[in-house]
Amino acid sequence: MSVPVIDFSSFRNGTENERRELANRLVDEFKKHGATRLAHHGISGDTIKNAYQWSEKFFQIPESEKEAIANVRDANPQRGYSYVGSEATSKANKRGEDGEFQICEDDDVAQDLEDVKEHFDYTRDGDPDFPTPWPSEASIPGFHNWMEGVFLPECQKLARDVLTAIEIGLGLSDGALTGCMESRVDELRIQYYPPLSTEKLKTGKIKRCHPHTDFGFITLLFQDATGGLEIEDRANGGWLPVVPTGAPTEVGVYISDTLVYKTNGHLKAAVHQVTAPVSLKDKEDGVLPERYTIALFAKADRHALIGPLPRFITPETPQRFPDLTALELHNKRVGQLYDAKPGAGSPVVASA
């Protein structure tokens, strides 16, 4: 069993019946895995290749220039550069008494687990609350303009198309999800995993990324050919490797916490981690090669209420999640990564 790759072209170009069939298939896959993969979705292979090239260039600029645009490790949305080990995904989720992963509500999680990755997070220009600190134009000419002006809008369009398909597949009204995304505060992350020995992995204290769920509506995830990404196997227990197919336009789609709230748990978030690729699982003295990924975290407007939609609340399924705003949930989840409480550090604000 693995995560299937679905041809998304009929959603953009097909008949109404073809769009509905595709939407139903997508929702069926999300119910099984919390995730699926798409091909022929409108973002070209050349565009994705360019994004990887810009990503590689960014992580090669001097450390001093990356440190000058460092992300503030508080509960606010992440912006700028994060060094290896800065983010602790192991603190975001834990298994409940029923064996299922859930959002941490306390500090009863291991405190000494490390993620071996570095990343740069950004949003659109003009964000009034949490602007992005970009590297200087002199250090990486053209990076800001292309990543913000070309790549981000294409990813935002695809994310909204996928969420429109989810609306159809769930039988929701038009705009039930996408209608609270007008401020376009989605975040895009480029991520680099340096080489890592299998010996360090076997200590149990280090992973490229520990099991966790993401915080927005959905995540679009582009991964290179290295491998190592795994999702929780809900049917059999354990983990399913998401082995890259090699298709130049392949993108994963992962259900995230905000959509779990909106559907009252009808859709569950995809629990995922990054560890050794399949070919290196049993190697005693192997080295994981470097790995690059790119993620678009599709977010609701910060002031939008993300409690369950009325159609998902019934006598059999009473309301499970509170009527938080999207920013309140985001502050809670990001704060877990850095042991930071909402309100600590920079002020937590949001435009109406």
N, C-alpha and C positions, 0 to 999 in steps of 0.2 A: 504494500500500500504506500502511496505517496500523494503529494499534493498535485492535483491535475493542472494542466495548462489549458485555459479556455480561450478560444478565439473570440475576441470582443468586438470584431468588426461589424457584426450584424446589429449590435446595439446602436451604433452610430448610423449605419447605412441600410438596415433592414426594414421590413414591413413592421406594422404594429404587432402582429402575431409573433414574428421572429424576435422582436425586442422583448416581448413578454416571456417567451420561452427561455431566452437567455437570462433574463432577470430571475426567473424561477430556478434555473440551474445554479446561478450564483448563490442565491439564498440557501439552496439545498447544501451546497458545498460549505458555506459558512456555518451551517448548523452541524455539519460533521466535524470540521476541523478548526473553525474560526478563521480559516485562511483559504486562499486559492491563488492561482497564478494566471496572468493574462498575457496574450500575444495579440498583435494587430489591433492595438488600442489607440493609435493616433500619434504617439511619440516615436519619431523615427530612430533607427539604429544609429545614424550619424549624430543625432542630438544627444543620445545617451553616451555614445563614445566621446563626444566633446566634454560632457559633464565629468566623465572619469578622468580625462586629460587635465581638466582644470583642477580636479580634486588632487591629483598627483602633484601638480605644480604647487598648490597651496601647502601641502604637508612638507614640501622641500624648502620653503622659505626659512630664514634663520629663526631659531627659537626665540630670540629677543623680539622679533617682530610679531610672532604669534602670542607671546606673553603680553605684549602691549595691548592686545585686544582680547584679553582673557575674560571668560564667562565669570560672572559673580556667583559664587556658590551659595545662593540663597533660595528661597521658595518661588521666586519669580520665573517666568518663562526663560529658558536658556538662550543666551545670545553670545556669540563670539566663540573663542577657542577654549577647549577643555583638554587638559593634559592627560596622559596615561594614568589611570587610577583615580581620576577626579570623581567620576560618577560611579556609584555603588548600586547597580541594579539588584543585587541580592537583598537589599533592604526594602524593595518595592512590593514584593509579593511573598506569600508563604502558604504552605498547605494547611487547610483547615481540618477540623476533626473528621469531616467527611472525605478527606483525601484530595479534595479539589484545591487548586491554587486560588487564592483570594487576595484582595488588597490588604496590605498590612494595616492594622488598626492600633498597633502598639510597637514596642521596641524589642519584642521577643523574637528576634532573628539574629543569625550569626553576624558579628560585627567585624570579622577579620577576613572577609572574602573580597577579592580584588578583580576588577575588570581590566583587561589589558587592551585598551583601545584609546585613541584620541579622536576628537571630532571638532567640527566647526558648525555652529547653528545660526541660522539667519531667518529673517522674515522679509516682507515687502518693505520697500522704502516708504517712509511716511507713517510708520507705526507711531501713534502719538504717545504710547505708554512705555513700550519696551523696544527702542530702536536698536539696530544691529551695529556693533563696532566692526567696521570693515578694515581689512589690511590696506595700507596705503597703495595708491595707484602705482607709485614708483616701484614697490616691491613685487607686484604681480599685475602688470598692465592688462586691463580688459576683464579681469576676474569678476569684479563687482557688477559691471554692466551686463555681462553675459549670464551669470548665475541668477541675478535678480530680475533682469529684464527679459530674458529668453527662457531659461529652463524652469524657473519657478512658476510662471503663468501656465506653461504646458502641463506641469504636474498638477496644478490646481484645477485645471479644466478636467483632466482625467479623473481626479478624485471626486469631483462633483458629478461626473457621468456615472461613476460607480455607485455613488450614494443615491442618485436618481434611480438606478437599476434596483438598488435595495428597497427603495420606496415602493417600486412596482411589485417586486417579488414578495414583499410583506403585505401588500394590499393597502398601503398608506396613501393618503392624499398627496397630490403634487406639492412639493415644498415642505413636507412634514419634517424633513431633516435638513435639506439644503437651504430652506428658508431662514435658518438661523446661522448662515455663514456669509452674510453680506459684507462684513468688515474685512474679510480675507486675511485673517491673522494666522493662517497656516504657517508651519515652520518647516524649513528644509535643512537637513543635516548631511554633510559629507563626513565620512568616517574612515579611519585608517587603523588597521590592526597590524602591528609590527610582527616580525617573525617571533615564534614562541616555541620553546622546546617541549616535547611530550613529557619529559621528566618533571617540569614545573606543573604541567596539567595534572599529573598523577598525585600531586600533593593534596588535591581536593580544595585548595584555598584559592586557586587561580583559574579563571576561564576567560575566554575572549569576551564573553558576556553571559551573565548568570540568568537563570529562568526569570522571566518577567512578562508583564503585559504593557502595552503602550497606553497613552493617556487620552488621545483625541477620539474622533469618530472612527477613522480608519488610518492605516499606514500603508503607503506605497513604498515597496522596498526593492531597489535594484541591487543585485549582488554580482560580483565578478565570478570568474570560473573556479575560484579556490575551493569553495565548499566549507562545510562546518556548521551551517545553519540547521537547526532542528526545531520542530514543533511538537508539542505534547500529543501523544497518541491517545486520544480519548477512549477509543474502543478497546484497546488491548493493554494500556499502560505503557510506560516508557516513552521513547522519543522516536519521531519519524525524521530521517534526514531529508532536507529539501535540497536535493542535488541539482545544481544548475544544469539546464539542458543544453546550454551553448547558444541558444537563440539570441540574437543581438538585441531584441526588444523585450525579452521576458521581464515581467515585473510581478512581484508578489503583492497580495492585498491581505491585510491583517485586521480583523475586527479589534477595536480598542475600547477602553473603559467608558468613554462618553456614550458610545452606541449601546453598550451594555446597560447603562443607566436609562437611556431613552426607551429601550425595549423591555425594561424590567427583567433583564436576564434572559429574554427569549433568544437573543443572540449572545453567545459567550465570547469573551476576548480570547485571542490566540496567545497561548503561553509559548514563548520561544526562547531559545538560548543559542549561543555560538560556542562550539567546542572544536574538537579535531575533525577534519574531513574523514570520510569513511575509509579512505586509503591509509590513514595514519592512526586509526583507532587502537590497533594492537602493537604499535611500534614502541619499543622501550627507549630508543635513543633517536627518535625522529625530530624533525623541526617543522613546525607549521609555517608555510610560506606566508609572506605578507598578504593582506586581504583588504580590498576596498569595497565599501557599500555606500549607497545613497538612499536616504529616506525622506519622504514627504509625510509629515504628520498633519493630517487634515483636521482642522479645529473649528469648533463652534465659536460664534461671537462671545466675547468674554462676559457680557452681561446676560447672555441667554440662559434661561432656566433649562436644566438638562434632566430634571426628574422624569419618571416614566410617562409616556403618552397614555391617555385614558384607555385606549383600546387594549392595552396590555395589562390593565388592572382589572381583575375579576375576583369573585369570591374564592375561586380555586387558586388564583395567583395574586394575592394582595400585594400592595406596593412594598417593594424591597429596598428601594433607594430613595434618599431624601431629595428635595427640590433645591439642590445646589445650583449656583451659576457655574458656567464652564470654567471661569477663572478660579473659583473656590476649589473645584476638584483638581484643577491643574496645580494650584499652589500646594495643596495637600500632597500630591503625588511627587512633584519635583522636590518638595521639602524632604521627603523620605530619602531621596538619593544623596542628600548632603547633610542630613541631620539638622535641617533648618526649619524653623516654624514660620508659617505665614506671618508676614509683618516684620520679620527679622531682616537686617541688612537694608537693601534699597526698599523704598515704600512700595506697597502693593496697591496699584490703582488700575482703573479701567475706564475707558471712555464709554459713555452710553450710546 
